[in-house]
Structures are given as structure tokens and as C-alpha cells.
């Protein structure tokens, strides 16, 4: 009986530790090609990262209008990873090409 009680306590403790552990952040990819972000709309969890990769010959940025992230200048073949820290909709654009727009929604 004592062994069963101890085993049950260990299982409860393990479950509590696992429930309290923070979730692992996921990485998402956005490709810049043909003067467009692909995908242009992305849904992530707050705390996830997004890696922007420029496959165009022209330089680009991915700059959030709310100031939450900015890749800086990405030349051809360059990548930058940003963390989406807060929940909400984060509209972004290329600072060099105003017609290039996207939105990241974080929950």
C-alpha cells in the first residue's frame, strides 16, 4: 500500500511539473520573393519566432508598424529572426517598398 501511495505521489508531482513548464516557442518562416512576403498573413503564439529570408535581388525589411520588431536591411540571401513578444495583430511592411505588407497575428 505504501508503494502505491508513493508511486501515485510521484505521478502527481511529475504531472504538476510538466503543467508548470513553459511551452517551447515555435519558429515560423516568411520568404521574401517577387516583392512580396509569403505567407503575407501568419498566425503564431506570443513568444514564437519568425525568420524572414530575402530571396529577391533587391534589399528589403520587415518592420512592424507598432515598433514590436524590425529585421533591419536584408540583402539577397540574408535572414533575420524576430520574436513576437505580445499578443495581437502586428502589421508590418518593407521600409524600401511601401506596397509590400503583411500581418502577424499572435495569440
C-alpha positions, -999 to +999 in steps of 0.1 A: +000+000+000+028+024+008+045+017-025+013+025-044+009+058-025+044+068-032+040+059-069+008+079-071+025+109-054+054+107-079+030+107-108+011+137-095+043+156-089+055+148-124+022+160-139+024+192-119+060+199-131+050+193-167+020+216-164+041+244-150+068+241-176+067+269-202+057+258-237+085+257-263+084+286-287+079+276-324+098+291-353+079+302-384+093+312-418+084+340-441+100+342-475+105+375-494+103+369-531+088+387-561+085+418-539+060+401-516+060+384-482+049+347-483+029+340-464+016+376-461-007+366-431+006+344-404-008+333-370+016+325-342+016+322-304+031+351-284+067+342-278+072+324-311+099+335-335+096+343-372+125+341-396+124+363-427+145+353-456+151+375-486+152+357-519+149+388-541+179+406-556+167+439-540+171+447-503+140+445-480+130+450-444+101+436-423+093+464-400+063+463-377+041+495-376+038+492-338+076+490-334+075+455-320+101+441-345+123+452-373+146+429-393+168+458-405+181+457-441+181+422-456+202+418-487+197+389-511+201+356-493+200+372-458+178+362-430+167+377-397+147+362-369+124+382-347+104+373-316+067+381-315+065+390-278+030+403-274-005+391-284-024+410-311-022+419-347+012+432-359+010+448-393+044+451-410+059+464-442+091+468-461+106+502-455+120+503-490+089+492-509+057+505-493+034+482-513+049+451-495+028+444-465+020+416-441+003+408-408+013+385-380-014+377-355-003+364-321-025+348-295 
